Amino acid sequence: MDTLNHLDVERRGVIFIITLQRPPENRLTMKLCQDLISTYRRIEQELSAETLEPEGAVILRGSNAKFFTTGLDLDERGVNPFSSTDGFYPLLRTLLDFPFPTICLITGHTFGGACLLTLAHDYRIMNSQRGFWSMPPVNLGLHFDGMGSLLRAKLRPQVSRTVLLEAHKFTGKEAFEAGIVDEIAPPEEMLDRAIALAEKVKVKAKMGVFALLRLELYGEALREFQKISHIHSREVSRQPKAKI
């Protein structure tokens, strides 16, 4: 598959690797989120067309060891109040309903909405040497309906409180100990670890029920993001009072 705007897509057998390429910080604009949705759907169609019982996995990663992504482009939100309802929320919904296992390679700093992007994936591997993982909406005056749904679904209550109400900056080691990520690894080993994991779990999609079983675990979060996607008739979020 070819490079799409700020995304690079590589295929290795039935494993796809998507690399964010929007320097300097891979901020999540509406267009980037929409391109990610299109890319995941193209991968789904490509794998599904090859066999009656398709298997596969998708890895999303940052382009360097400094940043994975520093979250939503808050400047864009200031001029387009529907940027998240048309981009970011549908992206999370897409990941939560994707029929193949997904792995997020947290290569570097990850802030705000980018934390939810990582949690929407099935597995997470984080840089053990560099980068913080932190959700700062309590410091920014920012909120949207359903913001805590993924935290409740995937993290322990005490960890969710530390994430959302304290805006703690987790190092890779702390994130692993808190159960936010499944593995930590040095930058030069991260992709190899992700590919090894993808090789292990790719077959789980073969029976066609992977997404249905995922919804048994995280369906509440999916429904929350469905409710606030493509909504242009009411306010679903509070604009930030501060920016990062």
C-alpha contacts under 8 A as a table, 3 or more apart, distances in Angstrom:
res1	aa1	res2	aa2	distance
1	M	9	V	5.84
1	M	10	E	6.41
1	M	11	R	7.13
2	D	8	D	6.97
2	D	9	V	6.27
2	D	10	E	7.91
3	T	6	H	7.49
3	T	7	L	5.71
3	T	8	D	4.44
3	T	9	V	5.90
4	L	7	L	5.08
4	L	8	D	6.37
4	L	9	V	7.81
4	L	35	D	7.39
5	N	35	D	7.87
6	H	20	L	6.23
6	H	21	Q	4.61
6	H	22	R	5.16
6	H	32	L	7.04
7	L	18	I	6.61
7	L	19	T	5.66
7	L	20	L	5.01
7	L	21	Q	5.33
7	L	22	R	7.67
7	L	35	D	7.93
7	L	36	L	7.78
8	D	18	I	5.70
8	D	19	T	5.04
8	D	20	L	6.69
8	D	21	Q	6.88
9	V	16	F	6.91
9	V	17	I	5.69
9	V	18	I	4.62
9	V	19	T	6.42
10	E	16	F	5.71
10	E	17	I	5.11
10	E	18	I	6.57
11	R	14	V	6.97
11	R	15	I	5.88
11	R	16	F	4.52
11	R	17	I	6.33
12	R	15	I	5.15
12	R	16	F	6.19
12	R	17	I	7.94
13	G	16	F	7.87
14	V	47	L	7.22
14	V	55	E	6.87
14	V	56	G	4.68
14	V	57	A	6.72
14	V	202	K	7.82
15	I	56	G	5.50
15	I	57	A	4.99
15	I	58	V	5.77
15	I	59	I	7.60
15	I	195	I	7.73
15	I	198	A	6.89
15	I	199	E	7.68
15	I	202	K	7.71
16	F	43	I	7.65
16	F	56	G	7.96
16	F	57	A	6.46
16	F	58	V	4.78
16	F	59	I	6.15
17	I	58	V	5.95
17	I	59	I	4.73
17	I	60	L	6.01
17	I	61	R	7.53
18	I	58	V	7.46
18	I	59	I	6.05
18	I	60	L	4.80
18	I	61	R	6.31
19	T	60	L	6.00
19	T	61	R	5.02
19	T	62	G	5.59
19	T	63	S	5.88
20	L	26	N	6.42
20	L	60	L	7.65
20	L	61	R	6.37
20	L	62	G	5.09
20	L	63	S	5.76
20	L	68	F	7.88
21	Q	26	N	6.54
21	Q	62	G	7.36
21	Q	63	S	6.02
22	R	25	E	6.74
22	R	26	N	4.47
22	R	27	R	7.03
23	P	26	N	5.45
25	E	67	F	5.84
25	E	68	F	7.30
25	E	69	T	5.53
25	E	70	T	5.88
26	N	62	G	7.70
26	N	67	F	7.43
26	N	68	F	6.94
26	N	69	T	4.74
26	N	70	T	6.65
26	N	71	G	7.74
27	R	69	T	5.75
27	R	70	T	5.71
27	R	71	G	5.38
27	R	72	L	5.68
27	R	73	D	5.49
28	L	32	L	5.96
28	L	33	C	6.29
28	L	69	T	7.37
28	L	70	T	7.87
28	L	71	G	5.61
28	L	72	L	4.58
28	L	73	D	5.64
28	L	88	F	7.51
28	L	114	A	7.83
29	T	32	L	5.17
29	T	33	C	6.22
29	T	72	L	6.31
29	T	73	D	5.49
29	T	76	E	7.09
29	T	83	S	7.39
29	T	87	G	7.46
29	T	88	F	7.91
30	M	33	C	5.21
30	M	34	Q	6.14
30	M	83	S	5.18
30	M	84	S	6.50
30	M	86	D	6.65
30	M	87	G	4.48
30	M	88	F	6.58
31	K	34	Q	5.04
31	K	35	D	6.07
31	K	87	G	6.93
32	L	35	D	5.03
32	L	36	L	6.16
32	L	87	G	7.83
33	C	36	L	5.02
33	C	37	I	6.27
33	C	87	G	4.99
33	C	88	F	5.66
33	C	91	L	6.06
34	Q	37	I	5.05
34	Q	38	S	6.24
34	Q	86	D	7.82
34	Q	87	G	5.40
34	Q	88	F	7.87
34	Q	91	L	7.15
35	D	38	S	5.02
35	D	39	T	6.08
36	L	39	T	4.97
36	L	40	Y	6.18
36	L	91	L	7.22
37	I	40	Y	5.28
37	I	41	R	6.21
37	I	90	P	7.80
37	I	91	L	5.69
37	I	94	T	6.64
38	S	41	R	5.14
38	S	42	R	6.06
39	T	42	R	5.05
39	T	43	I	6.21
40	Y	43	I	5.14
40	Y	44	E	6.18
40	Y	94	T	8.00
40	Y	98	F	7.99
41	R	44	E	4.91
41	R	45	Q	6.15
42	R	45	Q	5.11
42	R	46	E	6.02
43	I	46	E	5.03
43	I	47	L	6.09
44	E	47	L	5.40
44	E	48	S	5.96
44	E	98	F	7.89
44	E	99	P	7.40
44	E	100	F	7.74
45	Q	48	S	5.10
45	Q	49	A	6.01
46	E	49	A	5.40
46	E	50	E	6.78
47	L	50	E	5.57
47	L	51	T	7.51
47	L	54	P	6.06
47	L	55	E	7.27
47	L	56	G	7.15
48	S	51	T	6.28
48	S	52	L	7.21
48	S	53	E	7.70
48	S	54	P	5.54
49	A	52	L	7.66
50	E	54	P	6.98
51	T	54	P	5.36
53	E	206	K	5.05
53	E	207	M	6.44
53	E	208	G	7.16
54	P	205	A	6.87
54	P	206	K	5.26
54	P	208	G	7.99
55	E	100	F	7.14
55	E	202	K	5.47
55	E	203	V	5.09
55	E	204	K	7.05
55	E	205	A	5.17
55	E	206	K	4.86
56	G	100	F	6.04
56	G	101	P	7.21
56	G	198	A	7.77
56	G	202	K	4.40
56	G	203	V	6.60
56	G	205	A	6.89
57	A	100	F	5.44
57	A	101	P	4.92
57	A	102	T	5.76
57	A	103	I	7.68
57	A	198	A	5.73
57	A	199	E	7.90
57	A	201	V	7.38
57	A	202	K	5.11
58	V	100	F	7.31
58	V	101	P	6.54
58	V	102	T	4.90
58	V	103	I	6.19
58	V	198	A	7.49
59	I	102	T	5.95
59	I	103	I	4.70
59	I	104	C	5.77
59	I	105	L	6.91
59	I	194	A	7.17
59	I	195	I	7.95
59	I	198	A	7.80
60	L	102	T	7.82
60	L	103	I	6.35
60	L	104	C	4.95
60	L	105	L	5.91
61	R	68	F	6.69
61	R	104	C	6.12
61	R	105	L	4.60
61	R	106	I	6.30
61	R	107	T	6.51
62	G	65	A	7.60
62	G	67	F	6.43
62	G	68	F	4.28
62	G	69	T	6.90
62	G	105	L	7.12
62	G	106	I	6.85
62	G	107	T	5.55
62	G	108	G	7.42
63	S	67	F	7.54
63	S	68	F	7.15
63	S	107	T	7.64
64	N	67	F	6.17
64	N	68	F	7.30
64	N	107	T	6.43
64	N	108	G	7.23
65	A	68	F	7.53
65	A	107	T	5.07
65	A	108	G	5.02
65	A	127	N	7.54
65	A	130	R	7.12
65	A	131	G	7.90
65	A	187	P	6.37
66	K	107	T	6.96
66	K	108	G	4.60
66	K	109	H	6.16
66	K	130	R	7.03
66	K	131	G	6.58
67	F	70	T	7.02
67	F	107	T	6.23
67	F	108	G	4.01
67	F	109	H	4.53
67	F	110	T	6.75
67	F	131	G	7.21
68	F	105	L	7.95
68	F	106	I	5.54
68	F	107	T	5.06
68	F	108	G	4.72
68	F	109	H	5.59
68	F	110	T	5.69
69	T	108	G	7.65
69	T	109	H	6.53
69	T	110	T	5.27
69	T	111	F	6.97
69	T	114	A	6.04
70	T	109	H	6.45
70	T	110	T	5.02
70	T	111	F	4.62
70	T	112	G	6.84
70	T	113	G	7.96
70	T	114	A	6.25
71	G	110	T	6.90
71	G	111	F	5.32
71	G	112	G	5.16
71	G	113	G	4.83
71	G	114	A	4.38
71	G	115	C	7.61
72	L	88	F	7.98
72	L	112	G	7.12
72	L	113	G	5.86
72	L	114	A	7.15
73	D	76	E	5.47
73	D	77	R	6.69
74	L	77	R	4.92
74	L	78	G	6.36
74	L	240	P	7.83
74	L	243	K	6.86
75	D	78	G	5.15
75	D	79	V	6.99
76	E	79	V	5.46
76	E	80	N	5.92
76	E	83	S	7.08
77	R	80	N	5.01
77	R	81	P	5.36
77	R	82	F	7.37
77	R	83	S	5.94
77	R	84	S	7.45
77	R	239	Q	7.73
78	G	81	P	6.56
78	G	239	Q	7.63
80	N	83	S	5.52
81	P	84	S	7.48
82	F	85	T	5.13
82	F	86	D	5.94
82	F	230	H	7.74
82	F	231	I	7.69
82	F	232	H	6.83
83	S	86	D	5.38
83	S	87	G	5.90
83	S	88	F	7.46
84	S	87	G	4.99
84	S	88	F	4.70
84	S	89	Y	5.90
84	S	229	S	7.88
85	T	88	F	6.45
85	T	89	Y	5.55
85	T	90	P	6.94
85	T	228	I	6.20
85	T	229	S	4.55
85	T	230	H	4.94
85	T	231	I	6.13
85	T	232	H	7.97
86	D	89	Y	7.06
86	D	90	P	6.63
86	D	229	S	6.30
86	D	230	H	5.19
86	D	231	I	7.98
87	G	90	P	5.68
87	G	91	L	6.20
88	F	91	L	5.07
88	F	92	L	6.50
89	Y	92	L	5.27
89	Y	93	R	6.33
89	Y	225	F	5.61
89	Y	226	Q	7.59
89	Y	228	I	6.95
89	Y	229	S	5.54
90	P	93	R	4.89
90	P	94	T	6.03
90	P	225	F	6.92
90	P	226	Q	7.13
90	P	229	S	5.58
90	P	230	H	7.79
91	L	94	T	5.01
91	L	95	L	6.38
92	L	95	L	5.23
92	L	96	L	6.25
92	L	116	L	7.78
92	L	117	L	6.42
92	L	120	A	6.05
92	L	222	L	7.76
92	L	225	F	7.04
93	R	96	L	5.17
93	R	97	D	6.27
93	R	222	L	5.52
93	R	225	F	5.85
93	R	226	Q	6.43
94	T	97	D	5.27
94	T	98	F	5.92
95	L	98	F	5.07
95	L	102	T	7.80
95	L	120	A	5.97
95	L	121	H	6.43
96	L	120	A	5.92
96	L	121	H	7.27
96	L	211	A	7.66
96	L	214	R	7.57
96	L	215	L	7.49
96	L	218	Y	7.57
96	L	222	L	6.08
97	D	211	A	5.65
97	D	212	L	7.93
97	D	214	R	7.85
97	D	215	L	7.40
97	D	222	L	7.51
98	F	101	P	7.58
98	F	211	A	5.97
99	P	205	A	6.57
99	P	208	G	7.31
99	P	209	V	7.66
99	P	210	F	5.89
99	P	211	A	4.75
100	F	202	K	7.21
100	F	204	K	7.76
100	F	205	A	5.36
100	F	210	F	6.75
100	F	211	A	7.16
101	P	121	H	7.93
101	P	122	D	6.28
101	P	198	A	7.69
101	P	201	V	6.78
101	P	202	K	6.48
101	P	204	K	7.56
101	P	205	A	7.05
101	P	210	F	7.73
102	T	121	H	5.24
102	T	122	D	5.22
102	T	123	Y	6.46
103	I	121	H	5.71
103	I	122	D	5.90
103	I	123	Y	4.66
103	I	124	R	5.74
103	I	125	I	7.65
103	I	194	A	7.01
103	I	198	A	7.45
104	C	118	T	5.82
104	C	121	H	6.04
104	C	122	D	7.83
104	C	123	Y	6.17
104	C	124	R	4.79
104	C	125	I	6.35
105	L	124	R	6.05
105	L	125	I	5.06
105	L	126	M	6.08
105	L	190	M	7.13
105	L	191	L	7.47
105	L	194	A	7.15
106	I	109	H	7.76
106	I	110	T	7.34
106	I	118	T	7.56
106	I	124	R	7.00
106	I	125	I	5.94
106	I	126	M	4.51
106	I	127	N	6.18
107	T	126	M	6.11
107	T	127	N	5.27
107	T	131	G	7.59
107	T	187	P	6.91
107	T	190	M	7.87
108	G	126	M	7.61
108	G	127	N	6.23
108	G	130	R	6.06
108	G	131	G	4.38
108	G	132	F	6.96
109	H	130	R	7.60
109	H	131	G	4.20
109	H	132	F	4.85
109	H	133	W	6.15
110	T	114	A	5.79
110	T	115	C	6.14
110	T	131	G	7.20
110	T	132	F	6.05
110	T	133	W	4.74
110	T	134	S	6.41
111	F	114	A	5.47
111	F	115	C	5.90
111	F	132	F	7.65
111	F	133	W	5.85
111	F	134	S	4.92
111	F	135	M	5.52
111	F	136	P	7.30
112	G	115	C	5.68
112	G	116	L	7.46
112	G	134	S	6.30
112	G	135	M	4.23
112	G	136	P	5.86
112	G	137	P	6.87
113	G	116	L	5.20
113	G	117	L	6.38
113	G	135	M	7.18
114	A	117	L	4.79
114	A	118	T	6.33
115	C	118	T	5.18
115	C	119	L	6.34
115	C	133	W	6.73
115	C	134	S	6.80
115	C	135	M	6.51
116	L	119	L	4.92
116	L	120	A	6.09
116	L	150	L	6.95
116	L	151	L	7.99
117	L	120	A	5.23
117	L	121	H	7.03
118	T	121	H	5.57
118	T	124	R	6.75
119	L	122	D	7.32
119	L	123	Y	7.98
119	L	124	R	7.62
119	L	150	L	6.75
119	L	151	L	7.76
119	L	154	K	7.25
119	L	180	I	7.88
120	A	150	L	7.21
121	H	124	R	7.04
123	Y	181	V	7.22
123	Y	182	D	6.35
124	R	180	I	7.81
124	R	181	V	4.87
124	R	182	D	5.43
124	R	183	E	6.76
125	I	181	V	5.87
125	I	182	D	5.89
125	I	183	E	4.75
125	I	184	I	5.43
125	I	185	A	7.19
125	I	190	M	7.14
125	I	194	A	7.19
126	M	172	G	5.84
126	M	181	V	6.64
126	M	183	E	6.41
126	M	184	I	4.74
126	M	185	A	6.43
126	M	190	M	7.66
127	N	130	R	5.89
127	N	131	G	6.86
127	N	172	G	5.99
127	N	184	I	5.70
127	N	185	A	5.43
127	N	186	P	5.63
127	N	187	P	5.76
127	N	190	M	7.16
128	S	171	T	7.69
128	S	172	G	4.89
128	S	173	K	6.38
128	S	184	I	5.03
128	S	185	A	4.95
128	S	186	P	5.21
128	S	187	P	7.44
129	Q	172	G	7.15
129	Q	185	A	7.79
129	Q	186	P	5.99
129	Q	187	P	7.42
130	R	171	T	7.53
130	R	172	G	7.41
131	G	171	T	6.44
131	G	172	G	7.16
132	F	169	K	5.61
132	F	170	F	5.34
132	F	171	T	4.99
132	F	172	G	7.01
133	W	169	K	5.68
133	W	170	F	5.05
133	W	171	T	6.57
133	W	172	G	7.71
133	W	175	A	7.55
134	S	163	V	6.82
134	S	167	A	6.02
134	S	168	H	5.94
134	S	169	K	4.71
134	S	170	F	6.22
135	M	163	V	6.12
135	M	164	L	6.23
135	M	167	A	5.31
135	M	168	H	7.37
135	M	169	K	7.82
136	P	139	N	5.37
136	P	140	L	6.43
136	P	164	L	7.21
136	P	166	E	7.90
136	P	167	A	4.72
136	P	168	H	7.86
137	P	140	L	4.85
137	P	141	G	5.81
137	P	142	L	4.73
137	P	143	H	6.58
137	P	164	L	7.30
137	P	167	A	7.39
137	P	240	P	7.83
138	V	141	G	5.60
138	V	142	L	6.61
138	V	164	L	6.92
138	V	165	L	6.13
138	V	166	E	7.23
138	V	167	A	6.76
139	N	142	L	7.88
139	N	167	A	7.37
139	N	242	A	7.71
140	L	240	P	5.36
140	L	241	K	5.53
140	L	242	A	4.77
140	L	243	K	6.53
141	G	238	R	7.47
141	G	239	Q	7.32
141	G	240	P	4.98
141	G	241	K	5.19
141	G	242	A	6.91
142	L	237	S	7.49
142	L	238	R	5.46
142	L	239	Q	5.71
142	L	240	P	4.52
142	L	241	K	7.14
143	H	147	M	6.97
143	H	237	S	5.41
143	H	238	R	5.12
143	H	239	Q	7.37
143	H	240	P	7.85
144	F	147	M	5.61
144	F	236	V	5.73
144	F	237	S	3.90
144	F	238	R	6.26
145	D	224	E	7.48
145	D	228	I	7.30
145	D	236	V	5.89
145	D	237	S	6.36
146	G	149	S	5.27
146	G	221	A	7.25
146	G	224	E	5.36
146	G	225	F	6.81
147	M	150	L	7.25
147	M	151	L	7.99
148	G	151	L	5.16
148	G	152	R	6.15
148	G	164	L	7.68
149	S	152	R	5.22
149	S	153	A	6.20
149	S	220	E	6.90
149	S	221	A	4.91
149	S	224	E	7.20
150	L	153	A	4.96
150	L	154	K	6.00
150	L	218	Y	7.56
150	L	221	A	5.51
151	L	154	K	5.39
151	L	155	L	5.38
151	L	160	S	5.61
152	R	155	L	5.81
152	R	156	R	7.14
152	R	157	P	6.76
152	R	160	S	6.72
153	A	217	L	7.32
153	A	218	Y	5.85
153	A	220	E	7.91
153	A	221	A	7.21
154	K	180	I	7.83
154	K	218	Y	7.98
155	L	159	V	6.21
155	L	160	S	5.97
155	L	179	G	6.83
155	L	180	I	6.60
156	R	159	V	5.24
156	R	160	S	6.17
156	R	179	G	7.97
157	P	160	S	5.05
157	P	161	R	6.23
158	Q	161	R	5.17
158	Q	162	T	6.38
159	V	162	T	5.06
159	V	163	V	6.12
159	V	178	A	6.56
160	S	163	V	5.00
160	S	164	L	6.01
160	S	165	L	7.98
161	R	164	L	5.40
161	R	165	L	5.33
161	R	166	E	6.90
162	T	165	L	5.80
162	T	166	E	4.97
162	T	167	A	6.50
162	T	168	H	6.05
163	V	166	E	5.93
163	V	167	A	5.14
163	V	168	H	5.66
164	L	167	A	5.58
170	F	173	K	7.75
170	F	174	E	5.43
170	F	175	A	5.49
171	T	174	E	5.11
171	T	175	A	6.01
172	G	175	A	5.07
172	G	176	F	6.17
172	G	184	I	6.29
173	K	176	F	5.22
173	K	177	E	6.23
173	K	184	I	7.11
174	E	177	E	5.07
174	E	178	A	6.04
175	A	178	A	5.10
175	A	179	G	6.19
175	A	180	I	5.07
175	A	181	V	5.84
176	F	179	G	5.16
176	F	180	I	5.91
176	F	181	V	5.04
176	F	182	D	6.31
176	F	183	E	6.36
176	F	184	I	6.75
177	E	180	I	7.73
178	A	181	V	7.86
179	G	182	D	6.69
181	V	184	I	7.42
184	I	190	M	7.88
185	A	189	E	6.07
185	A	190	M	5.52
185	A	193	R	7.84
186	P	189	E	5.50
186	P	190	M	6.24
187	P	190	M	5.35
188	E	191	L	7.39
189	E	192	D	5.47
189	E	193	R	6.24
190	M	193	R	5.18
190	M	194	A	6.21
191	L	194	A	4.98
191	L	195	I	6.11
192	D	195	I	5.15
192	D	196	A	6.15
193	R	196	A	5.12
193	R	197	L	6.23
194	A	197	L	5.08
194	A	198	A	6.05
195	I	198	A	4.88
195	I	199	E	6.07
196	A	199	E	5.15
196	A	200	K	6.39
197	L	200	K	5.04
197	L	201	V	6.32
198	A	201	V	5.27
198	A	202	K	5.58
199	E	202	K	5.56
199	E	203	V	7.91
200	K	203	V	7.26
201	V	204	K	5.54
202	K	205	A	6.33
202	K	206	K	7.94
203	V	206	K	5.38
204	K	207	M	7.09
204	K	210	F	6.56
205	A	208	G	5.59
205	A	209	V	6.78
205	A	210	F	5.23
206	K	209	V	7.99
207	M	210	F	7.45
208	G	211	A	7.69
209	V	212	L	5.11
209	V	213	L	6.09
210	F	213	L	5.29
210	F	214	R	6.18
211	A	214	R	4.97
211	A	215	L	6.27
212	L	215	L	5.17
212	L	216	E	6.67
213	L	216	E	5.09
213	L	217	L	6.97
214	R	217	L	5.29
214	R	218	Y	6.14
214	R	219	G	7.44
215	L	218	Y	4.92
215	L	219	G	4.21
215	L	220	E	7.96
215	L	222	L	7.67
216	E	219	G	5.85
218	Y	221	A	5.61
218	Y	222	L	6.69
219	G	222	L	5.03
219	G	223	R	6.20
220	E	223	R	5.23
220	E	224	E	6.25
221	A	224	E	5.07
221	A	225	F	6.40
222	L	225	F	5.34
222	L	226	Q	6.14
223	R	226	Q	4.94
223	R	227	K	6.23
224	E	227	K	5.30
224	E	228	I	6.82
225	F	228	I	5.33
225	F	229	S	6.09
226	Q	229	S	5.30
227	K	231	I	7.87
228	I	231	I	5.79
228	I	236	V	6.55
231	I	234	R	6.76
231	I	236	V	7.96
232	H	235	E	7.80
235	E	238	R	7.79
240	P	243	K	6.75
